[in-house]
Amino acid sequence: MAKKSGRIIVTLECTEARALGKPVSRYTTTKNKQKTPGRMELKKYNPNLQKHTVHRETK
């Protein structure tokens, strides 16, 4: 029998670009829902702003 997978696919969206009114960058990744129940935040590269910014998990 196969194990239940606790990993889900989440979308990360740039927080700084939305505040500036520029196009947002989005990344997809996976996370373990049991170990990380809250919203995930990672620093990723935003090509529209040409710098690394904080990307937060969306719904």
Contacts in CASP RR format, 6 or more apart in sequence:
PFRMAT RR
TARGET T0000
AUTHOR 0000-0000-0000
METHOD contacts of the structure
MODEL  1
MAKKSGRIIVTLECTEARALGKPVSRYTTTKNKQKTPGRMELKKYNPNLQ
KHTVHRETK
6 32 0 8 1.000
6 33 0 8 1.000
6 34 0 8 1.000
7 30 0 8 1.000
7 31 0 8 1.000
7 32 0 8 1.000
7 33 0 8 1.000
8 30 0 8 1.000
8 31 0 8 1.000
8 33 0 8 1.000
9 28 0 8 1.000
9 29 0 8 1.000
9 30 0 8 1.000
10 28 0 8 1.000
10 29 0 8 1.000
10 30 0 8 1.000
10 31 0 8 1.000
10 40 0 8 1.000
10 57 0 8 1.000
10 58 0 8 1.000
11 26 0 8 1.000
11 27 0 8 1.000
11 28 0 8 1.000
11 57 0 8 1.000
11 58 0 8 1.000
12 26 0 8 1.000
12 27 0 8 1.000
12 28 0 8 1.000
12 29 0 8 1.000
12 40 0 8 1.000
12 42 0 8 1.000
12 44 0 8 1.000
12 55 0 8 1.000
12 56 0 8 1.000
12 57 0 8 1.000
12 58 0 8 1.000
13 24 0 8 1.000
13 25 0 8 1.000
13 26 0 8 1.000
13 55 0 8 1.000
13 56 0 8 1.000
13 57 0 8 1.000
13 58 0 8 1.000
14 24 0 8 1.000
14 25 0 8 1.000
14 26 0 8 1.000
14 44 0 8 1.000
14 46 0 8 1.000
14 48 0 8 1.000
14 49 0 8 1.000
14 53 0 8 1.000
14 54 0 8 1.000
14 55 0 8 1.000
15 53 0 8 1.000
15 54 0 8 1.000
15 55 0 8 1.000
15 56 0 8 1.000
16 46 0 8 1.000
16 49 0 8 1.000
16 53 0 8 1.000
16 54 0 8 1.000
17 23 0 8 1.000
17 24 0 8 1.000
17 25 0 8 1.000
17 46 0 8 1.000
17 48 0 8 1.000
17 49 0 8 1.000
17 53 0 8 1.000
18 24 0 8 1.000
20 49 0 8 1.000
22 48 0 8 1.000
22 49 0 8 1.000
23 48 0 8 1.000
24 46 0 8 1.000
24 48 0 8 1.000
25 44 0 8 1.000
25 45 0 8 1.000
25 46 0 8 1.000
25 47 0 8 1.000
25 48 0 8 1.000
25 55 0 8 1.000
26 55 0 8 1.000
27 42 0 8 1.000
27 44 0 8 1.000
27 55 0 8 1.000
29 40 0 8 1.000
29 42 0 8 1.000
31 40 0 8 1.000
31 57 0 8 1.000
38 57 0 8 1.000
39 56 0 8 1.000
39 57 0 8 1.000
40 56 0 8 1.000
40 57 0 8 1.000
41 54 0 8 1.000
41 55 0 8 1.000
41 56 0 8 1.000
41 57 0 8 1.000
42 54 0 8 1.000
42 55 0 8 1.000
43 52 0 8 1.000
43 53 0 8 1.000
43 54 0 8 1.000
43 55 0 8 1.000
44 52 0 8 1.000
44 53 0 8 1.000
44 55 0 8 1.000
45 51 0 8 1.000
45 52 0 8 1.000
45 53 0 8 1.000
46 52 0 8 1.000
46 53 0 8 1.000
46 55 0 8 1.000
END
